[in-house]
Protein backbone atom coordinates (compact mmCIF):
# COMPACT_ATOMS: atom_id res chain seq x y z
CA UNK A 1 0.00 0.00 0.00
CA UNK A 2 2.88 2.37 0.74
CA UNK A 3 4.42 1.58 -2.66
CA UNK A 4 1.06 2.18 -4.38
CA UNK A 5 0.69 5.47 -2.50
CA UNK A 6 4.16 6.55 -3.65
CA UNK A 7 3.30 5.71 -7.28
CA UNK A 8 0.08 7.73 -7.15
CA UNK A 9 1.86 10.64 -5.44
CA UNK A 10 4.71 10.84 -7.95
CA UNK A 11 2.92 12.88 -10.69
CA UNK A 12 1.80 15.44 -8.11
CA UNK A 13 5.30 15.70 -6.64
CA UNK A 14 6.82 16.17 -10.10
CA UNK A 15 4.29 18.88 -10.97
CA UNK A 16 4.96 20.73 -7.71
CA UNK A 17 8.71 20.57 -8.29
CA UNK A 18 8.40 21.87 -11.87
CA UNK A 19 6.15 24.74 -10.78
CA UNK A 20 8.19 25.88 -7.78
CA UNK A 21 5.67 24.61 -5.18
CA UNK A 22 3.24 27.32 -6.30
CA UNK A 23 0.09 26.08 -4.48
CA UNK A 24 2.00 25.64 -1.21
CA UNK A 25 3.63 29.05 -1.57
CA UNK A 26 0.20 30.58 -2.18
CA UNK A 27 -1.22 28.99 0.97
CA UNK A 28 1.81 30.11 2.99
CA UNK A 29 1.61 33.66 1.66
CA UNK A 30 -2.11 33.98 2.40
CA UNK A 31 -1.94 32.39 5.85
CA UNK A 32 1.07 34.39 7.02
CA UNK A 33 -0.89 37.56 6.35
CA UNK A 34 -3.59 36.52 8.81
CA UNK A 35 -3.45 36.93 12.61
CA UNK A 36 -3.40 33.80 14.79
CA UNK A 37 -6.50 34.99 16.66
CA UNK A 38 -8.53 34.19 13.54
CA UNK A 39 -8.15 30.47 14.25
CA UNK A 40 -11.28 30.42 16.46
CA UNK A 41 -13.21 32.05 13.61
CA UNK A 42 -11.95 29.34 11.28
CA UNK A 43 -13.12 26.63 13.68
CA UNK A 44 -16.51 28.32 14.18
CA UNK A 45 -17.01 28.57 10.42
CA UNK A 46 -16.07 24.91 10.05
CA UNK A 47 -18.56 23.93 12.75
CA UNK A 48 -21.27 25.97 11.02
CA UNK A 49 -20.58 24.20 7.72
CA UNK A 50 -20.96 20.81 9.42
CA UNK A 51 -24.02 21.79 11.44
CA UNK A 52 -26.35 20.91 8.57
CA UNK A 53 -25.53 17.21 8.98
CA UNK A 54 -26.35 17.32 12.68
CA UNK A 55 -29.59 19.25 12.07
CA UNK A 56 -30.74 16.70 9.48
CA UNK A 57 -30.05 13.82 11.87
CA UNK A 58 -31.95 15.60 14.65
CA UNK A 59 -34.99 16.23 12.44
CA UNK A 60 -34.81 12.61 11.31
CA UNK A 61 -35.01 11.58 15.00
CA UNK A 62 -31.66 9.84 14.75
CA UNK A 63 -30.04 12.24 17.25
CA UNK A 64 -31.44 14.40 19.99
CA UNK A 65 -33.70 13.93 23.02
CA UNK A 66 -36.58 12.64 20.86
CA UNK A 67 -34.50 10.15 18.85
CA UNK A 68 -36.12 6.79 18.24
CA UNK A 69 -35.11 3.77 20.27
CA UNK A 70 -32.31 1.55 19.02
CA UNK A 71 -33.17 -0.81 16.21
CA UNK A 72 -35.47 -3.65 16.97
CA UNK A 73 -36.13 -6.81 15.03
CA UNK A 74 -37.21 -6.28 11.44
CA UNK A 75 -35.59 -2.83 11.05
CA UNK A 76 -32.64 -1.92 8.87
CA UNK A 77 -29.18 -3.11 9.87
CA UNK A 78 -25.74 -3.10 8.29
CA UNK A 79 -25.48 -5.98 5.78
CA UNK A 80 -22.21 -7.21 7.28
CA UNK A 81 -23.28 -6.86 10.89
CA UNK A 82 -21.83 -4.18 13.12
CA UNK A 83 -19.37 -1.75 11.54
CA UNK A 84 -15.88 -2.53 12.76
CA UNK A 85 -14.00 -0.27 15.12
CA UNK A 86 -11.17 -0.14 12.57
CA UNK A 87 -13.52 1.29 9.93
CA UNK A 88 -14.74 3.93 12.35
CA UNK A 89 -11.19 4.92 13.25
CA UNK A 90 -10.30 5.10 9.54
CA UNK A 91 -13.14 7.53 8.84
CA UNK A 92 -12.35 9.59 11.94
CA UNK A 93 -8.73 10.01 10.81
CA UNK A 94 -9.68 10.96 7.23
CA UNK A 95 -12.42 13.34 8.39
CA UNK A 96 -10.71 15.09 11.29
CA UNK A 97 -7.06 14.57 10.30
CA UNK A 98 -6.86 17.39 7.70
CA UNK A 99 -8.46 19.83 10.15
CA UNK A 100 -6.07 18.86 12.95
CA UNK A 101 -3.07 19.12 10.62
CA UNK A 102 -4.11 22.58 9.35
CA UNK A 103 -4.67 23.94 12.86
CA UNK A 104 -1.38 22.50 14.14
CA UNK A 105 0.56 23.91 11.18
CA UNK A 106 -1.01 27.33 11.72
CA UNK A 107 -0.10 27.31 15.41
CA UNK A 108 3.49 26.22 14.77
CA UNK A 109 3.97 28.85 12.04
CA UNK A 110 2.16 31.61 14.01
CA UNK A 111 -0.24 32.11 11.10
CA UNK A 112 -3.97 32.19 10.61
CA UNK A 113 -6.37 30.26 8.40
CA UNK A 114 -8.97 31.66 6.02
CA UNK A 115 -12.43 30.44 6.92
CA UNK A 116 -13.22 29.11 3.43
CA UNK A 117 -10.24 26.75 3.54
CA UNK A 118 -12.15 24.30 5.72
CA UNK A 119 -14.81 23.65 3.10
CA UNK A 120 -12.80 21.03 1.19
CA UNK A 121 -11.63 19.08 4.24
CA UNK A 122 -14.79 17.11 5.00
CA UNK A 123 -15.61 14.97 1.97
CA UNK A 124 -16.11 11.99 4.28
CA UNK A 125 -18.13 13.82 6.97
CA UNK A 126 -21.48 12.47 5.75
CA UNK A 127 -20.18 8.92 5.62
CA UNK A 128 -18.74 9.28 9.12
CA UNK A 129 -22.10 10.53 10.41
CA UNK A 130 -23.82 7.47 8.94
CA UNK A 131 -21.26 5.10 10.42
CA UNK A 132 -21.51 6.61 13.92
CA UNK A 133 -25.32 6.44 13.92
CA UNK A 134 -25.85 3.30 11.80
CA UNK A 135 -27.65 1.33 14.52
CA UNK A 136 -30.32 4.03 14.87
CA UNK A 137 -31.74 4.03 11.35
CA UNK A 138 -35.19 2.81 10.48
CA UNK A 139 -37.30 3.08 7.35
CA UNK A 140 -39.09 6.09 8.86
CA UNK A 141 -35.78 7.79 9.72
CA UNK A 142 -34.51 7.29 6.17
CA UNK A 143 -37.70 8.82 4.76
CA UNK A 144 -37.29 11.86 7.02
CA UNK A 145 -33.66 12.28 5.93
CA UNK A 146 -34.70 12.11 2.27
CA UNK A 147 -37.37 14.76 2.89
CA UNK A 148 -34.91 17.04 4.70
CA UNK A 149 -32.37 16.66 1.90
CA UNK A 150 -35.00 17.47 -0.75
CA UNK A 151 -36.03 20.61 1.16
CA UNK A 152 -32.42 21.79 1.51
CA UNK A 153 -31.66 21.14 -2.16
CA UNK A 154 -34.68 23.29 -3.04
CA UNK A 155 -34.55 26.07 -0.44
CA UNK A 156 -30.81 26.84 -0.43
CA UNK A 157 -30.61 27.73 -4.18
CA UNK A 158 -33.84 29.72 -3.91
CA UNK A 159 -32.48 31.64 -0.93
CA UNK A 160 -29.25 32.36 -2.78
CA UNK A 161 -31.17 33.56 -5.85
CA UNK A 162 -33.26 35.94 -3.71
CA UNK A 163 -30.14 37.27 -1.96
CA UNK A 164 -28.31 37.91 -5.25
CA UNK A 165 -31.38 39.54 -6.84
CA UNK A 166 -31.90 41.81 -3.84
CA UNK A 167 -28.25 42.87 -3.96
CA UNK A 168 -28.52 43.73 -7.67
CA UNK A 169 -31.40 46.12 -6.97
CA UNK A 170 -30.24 47.82 -3.78
CA UNK A 171 -29.40 51.52 -3.94
CA UNK A 172 -25.89 51.50 -2.46
CA UNK A 173 -22.89 51.64 -4.77
CA UNK A 174 -21.25 48.40 -3.65
CA UNK A 175 -22.35 45.11 -5.17
CA UNK A 176 -21.68 41.41 -5.05
CA UNK A 177 -19.19 40.50 -7.74
CA UNK A 178 -21.51 37.81 -9.11
CA UNK A 179 -23.76 40.66 -10.30
CA UNK A 180 -21.09 42.37 -12.38
CA UNK A 181 -22.11 42.51 -16.08
CA UNK A 182 -19.60 39.97 -17.36
CA UNK A 183 -20.50 39.92 -21.06
CA UNK A 184 -20.70 43.73 -21.24
CA UNK A 185 -17.29 44.11 -19.58
CA UNK A 186 -15.68 41.59 -21.93
CA UNK A 187 -17.28 43.06 -25.04
CA UNK A 188 -16.41 46.71 -24.31
CA UNK A 189 -12.82 46.04 -23.26
CA UNK A 190 -12.40 43.73 -26.26
CA UNK A 191 -13.62 46.53 -28.51
CA UNK A 192 -11.04 48.91 -27.02
CA UNK A 193 -8.33 46.32 -27.66
CA UNK A 194 -9.41 45.80 -31.27
CA UNK A 195 -9.60 49.57 -31.89
CA UNK A 196 -6.03 50.11 -30.67
CA UNK A 197 -4.35 47.04 -32.17
CA UNK A 198 -6.52 45.59 -34.92
CA UNK A 199 -5.44 42.15 -33.66
CA UNK A 200 -7.31 39.25 -31.99
CA UNK A 201 -7.14 39.28 -28.20
CA UNK A 202 -4.82 36.45 -27.17
CA UNK A 203 -3.79 37.31 -23.58
CA UNK A 204 -5.66 38.96 -20.69
CA UNK A 205 -3.70 39.81 -17.55
CA UNK A 206 -4.98 40.84 -14.13
CA UNK A 207 -6.33 39.47 -10.87
CA UNK A 208 -8.09 36.11 -11.20
CA UNK A 209 -11.60 37.57 -10.97
CA UNK A 210 -11.39 40.36 -13.54
CA UNK A 211 -9.07 38.60 -15.95
CA UNK A 212 -11.40 35.61 -15.75
CA UNK A 213 -14.47 37.72 -16.52
CA UNK A 214 -12.91 38.97 -19.74
CA UNK A 215 -11.10 35.79 -20.73
CA UNK A 216 -14.06 33.47 -20.32
CA UNK A 217 -16.53 35.70 -22.16
CA UNK A 218 -14.49 37.19 -25.00
CA UNK A 219 -15.06 35.67 -28.44
CA UNK A 220 -11.30 35.14 -28.99
CA UNK A 221 -11.02 32.94 -25.85
CA UNK A 222 -7.70 34.48 -24.75
CA UNK A 223 -5.25 32.92 -22.32
CA UNK A 224 -5.32 34.32 -18.77
CA UNK A 225 -2.14 35.64 -17.13
CA UNK A 226 -3.05 35.63 -13.44
CA UNK A 227 -1.79 38.76 -11.66
CA UNK A 228 0.70 39.27 -14.50
CA UNK A 229 2.87 36.57 -12.92
CA UNK A 230 4.52 34.35 -15.54
CA UNK A 231 5.23 31.63 -12.95
CA UNK A 232 1.47 31.12 -12.56
CA UNK A 233 0.93 30.63 -16.31
CA UNK A 234 3.81 28.59 -17.78
CA UNK A 235 2.05 28.57 -21.18
CA UNK A 236 2.67 32.32 -21.46
CA UNK A 237 6.22 33.62 -21.98
CA UNK A 238 7.75 37.06 -22.53
CA UNK A 239 8.34 36.19 -26.17
CA UNK A 240 4.67 35.32 -26.56
CA UNK A 241 3.67 38.63 -24.95
CA UNK A 242 5.97 40.45 -27.39
CA UNK A 243 4.42 38.55 -30.28
CA UNK A 244 0.72 38.76 -29.27
CA UNK A 245 0.54 41.66 -26.80
CA UNK A 246 -1.83 41.65 -23.85
CA UNK A 247 -4.79 43.45 -22.32
CA UNK A 248 -4.34 44.21 -18.61
CA UNK A 249 -7.37 44.83 -16.36
CA UNK A 250 -7.78 45.83 -12.71
CA UNK A 251 -10.34 47.18 -10.25
CA UNK A 252 -9.78 50.92 -10.57
CA UNK A 253 -12.11 51.64 -7.66
CA UNK A 254 -9.70 49.88 -5.30
CA UNK A 255 -6.54 50.81 -7.27
CA UNK A 256 -5.65 47.13 -7.02
CA UNK A 257 -3.01 46.66 -9.70
CA UNK A 258 -1.04 43.45 -9.09
CA UNK A 259 2.64 44.38 -8.56
CA UNK A 260 3.86 41.83 -11.13
CA UNK A 261 1.67 43.53 -13.72
CA UNK A 262 3.24 46.99 -13.37
CA UNK A 263 6.45 46.33 -15.40
CA UNK A 264 4.35 44.98 -18.28
CA UNK A 265 2.13 48.07 -18.59
CA UNK A 266 4.38 50.97 -17.56
CA UNK A 267 4.56 52.37 -21.13
CA UNK A 268 1.16 51.14 -22.32
CA UNK A 269 -1.87 53.27 -23.10
CA UNK A 270 -4.27 52.99 -20.18
CA UNK A 271 -7.70 54.22 -19.20
CA UNK A 272 -10.78 53.51 -17.09
CA UNK A 273 -14.27 52.33 -17.98
CA UNK A 274 -17.40 52.63 -15.80
CA UNK A 275 -19.99 49.86 -15.98
CA UNK A 276 -23.40 50.64 -14.48
CA UNK A 277 -25.97 47.94 -13.81
CA UNK A 278 -28.53 46.67 -11.32
CA UNK A 279 -31.24 49.07 -10.21
CA UNK A 280 -33.06 51.24 -12.71
CA UNK A 281 -31.31 54.36 -11.40
CA UNK A 282 -27.94 52.84 -12.35
CA UNK A 283 -26.39 53.42 -8.92
CA UNK A 284 -24.74 50.01 -9.00
CA UNK A 285 -21.48 50.10 -10.87
CA UNK A 286 -17.87 49.10 -11.12
CA UNK A 287 -14.87 51.08 -12.37
CA UNK A 288 -12.35 48.99 -14.30
CA UNK A 289 -8.90 50.15 -15.32
CA UNK A 290 -7.25 48.74 -18.41
CA UNK A 291 -3.99 48.95 -20.32
CA UNK A 292 -3.39 47.92 -23.93
CA UNK A 293 0.04 46.40 -24.61
CA UNK A 294 0.03 45.84 -28.39
CA UNK A 295 2.17 43.25 -30.18
CA UNK A 296 5.67 44.55 -30.82
CA UNK A 297 5.24 44.45 -34.57
CA UNK A 298 2.24 46.80 -34.42
CA UNK A 299 3.66 49.37 -32.01
JOTAJO-V314703 format. One line per field, one symbol per residue. ss: DSSP state (H for helix, E for strand, L for the rest). phi: phi as a letter, one per 20 degrees, with the letter a starting at -180 (. if undefined). A space follows every 10 residues. Layout:
ss->???
phi->???
This chain:
ss->LHHHHHHHHH HHHHHHHHLL LHHHHHHHHH HHLLLHHHHH HHHHHHHHHH HHHHHHHHHL LLLLLLLLLL LLLLLLLLLL LLLLHHHHHH HHHHHHHHHH HHHHHHHHLL LLLLHHHHHH HLLLHHHHHH HHLHHHLLHH HHHHHHHHHH HHHHHHHHHH HHHHHHHHLL LLLLLLHHHL LHHHHHHHHH HHHHHHHLLL LLEEEELHHH HHHHHHHLLL LLEEEELLLH HHLLLLLHHH HHHHLEEEEE ELLLLELLHH HHHHHLLLEE EEEEEEELLL LLLEEEEEEE EEELLHHHL
phi->.ffffffffg gfffffffdl lgffffffff ffedfffegg fffffffffe fgfffffffe mecnfdfffg gdgnefbgfd nffffffffg ffffeefgff ffffffffel cdcfgffffe ecfdffffff ffcgfdecff ffffffffff fffeffffff ffffffffdf efffbfffef fgffffffff fffffedmdf edcddqfgff ffgfffdffe lffddflmef fecfedcfff fffdmbdecb effdleeggf egffdfdefc accedeanff fmffabddeb bddfggfde
